[in-house]
Amino acid sequence: MAEKQTLNRPHLSAIRVLFEKLGKTLVIVDDDPTGTQTVHDVPVLGHWSLEVFKEEFERKTKLFFVLANTRSLVPEEAVKRSKEIGKNLLEASMATGRDFILVSRSDSTLRGHFPEEVAAISEACGRSRLPWIMAPVFFEGGRVTENDVHYIIENEVKIPVSQTPFAKDKSFGYQHADLRKWIMEKSKGNTKRDSIKSLSLERIRKGENLRETLATLQTGETLIINATMYEDLEIVCQALLQEIKEGRNFIFRTAASFISAFTGMEAKPWLVQQRPAPKNGGLMIVGSYVPKTTGQLQNLLSVEGLFEVCLPVEKIIAAPPGFQEWTRESINKIEESLSSGKHMVIYTSRTLLTGKDASENLGIGEKINDYLVNFVKSIRTKPSFIIAKGGITANDIAVKSLGMKRAMVAGQLLPGVPVWQLGDSKKFTNTPYVVFPGNVGNEKALKEAFEIFTQNPDAS
């Protein structure tokens, strides 16, 4: 139903010209690494030092992503990290004379630290008085906003996100799909209803007073963008770019489709033939625990001859700090499997362990993830490809296991599933690295991603 509509991009060229004429850098601070779902040939930074920001500003990089990974942190740590990133961005901008536009990119199913991390980074980078723009649409994954209600489209049926498993997330759960009510809910009542504005689909499609609405937004106000297809979002982005050209600015809290719409960029299919034919097996790592991922994992495990390693989360949580469950022997078996051309999947058991509150739940997730990171870090044989399933998993495997400092988004393996080229990393340089979000794709999508690599004759 919605797929054909989302491909309609009549304003691409005009937006691209407007964006490039600004002469500013779009900085996307990503709370997990899945914001790269709709772009290509864009750098992804695995750290956020003053020096690395200065380098990008001196290069006049048009846009880049910062892997903040705040969604894996408790609120206090997320705020602390956001402040550090904002401070370094401001100092780098002042040192180089390169201005920037800030996007806080988060989940299209509304999980994440809101509003605290947006407020923290806005203040730290000298933009605390700017109004906020809210655009959580992600068309490639069937996330749309209509009449201020945020939906997920499943099997051509629009389901309010409050009625999906994502709203029951143990760390970031919520009650409302109406974004006005959601904002008030997440701010614990500190945001009043009259400070939340919106652009309706009717106004957007008529082009009715869009710039006037943007120009009159005040400090402390948030504007919700309704959109069910790219054309809606692009109409708003044209108005935003024109207002920014006139000297106004905004803080953006968005999902991935906004990045593409705001810069005039299309997704770019990534082809396996773009790399040399490998000899070793591929490596898949599954950490995400959402029901969608579990169904996809079950389909993947039906592949004959796949080497499996299941890490039991109960034992990981019960283990003392620093304890390593695996032995050199099990790692050696993994090495033998990869070097002999066998493909393998490492996954955490599907039991969902919960604590007494959101912070304890995040702590449990952190311990499991650290264990998985150290496990993968122990692997020495270079895989022919890596597929990391789950946003936090993908971030930590890239940054902590492989030591990635800067990668490039090469394109998309499947809609909403980006491929990075690991350039500046300590391990497995130039290995195709697939960032597979936990909440994307049907039940066969993970198996399909695997088969794209393994069934192509040039990839065997």
Secondary structure, DSSP 8 states (H G I E B T S, - for coil): --HHHHT--TTHHHHHHHHHHH--EEEEEESSGGGGGG--S-EEES---HHHHHHHHHTT-SEEEEE--GGGS-HHHHHHHHHHHHHHHHHHHHHHT--EEEEEE--TT--S-TTHHHHHHHHHTT-TTS-EEEE--BGGGTEEEETTEEEEEETTEEEEGGGSGGGG-TTT--S--BHHHHHHHHTTT-S-GGGEEEE-HHHHHHT-SHHHHHHT--TT-EEEE-BSSHHHHHHHHHHHHHHHHTT---EEEE-HHHHHHHHT----B--GGGS----S--EEEE---SHHHHHHHHHHTTSTT-EEEEE-HHHHHHS-TT---S-HHHHHHHHHHHHTT--EEEEE-S-----SSHHHHHHHHHHHHHHHHHHHHT--S--S-EEEESHHHHHHIIIIIS--SEEEEEEEEETTEEEEEEEE-SSSTT-EEEEE-TT-S-TTHHHHHHHHHHSSGGG-
